[in-house]
Amino acid sequence: MYLVTPDPERGIVAAPRAPQDLTAETEQALTTRGFTWDDSIEAYVRPTTAGEAISTASAVAAKLRTLGHCVITPAAVALAQLPA
């Protein structure tokens, strides 16, 4: 399970619930999108402008779901994933 959310200080945060969520496939998916691991918060972070935060978080959440993870997102990110 992951929490994916915009963060005003860090950009986008993708936080795993447990160590078993940190698979090689997931790590590759996040790092190829510019995320790096932040030991201080035990999560992946990616600097992102405020204007891109919702769409970026939405895309990352969708990718994590395709890898079999349950993903929790704020309402604005969840709404961005709905078809137009």
Secondary structure, 3 states (H helix, E strand, C coil): CEEEEEECCCEEEEEECCHHHCCHHHHHHHHCCCCEEECCCCEEEECCCHHHHHHHHHHHHHHHHHCCCCEECCHHHHHHCCCC
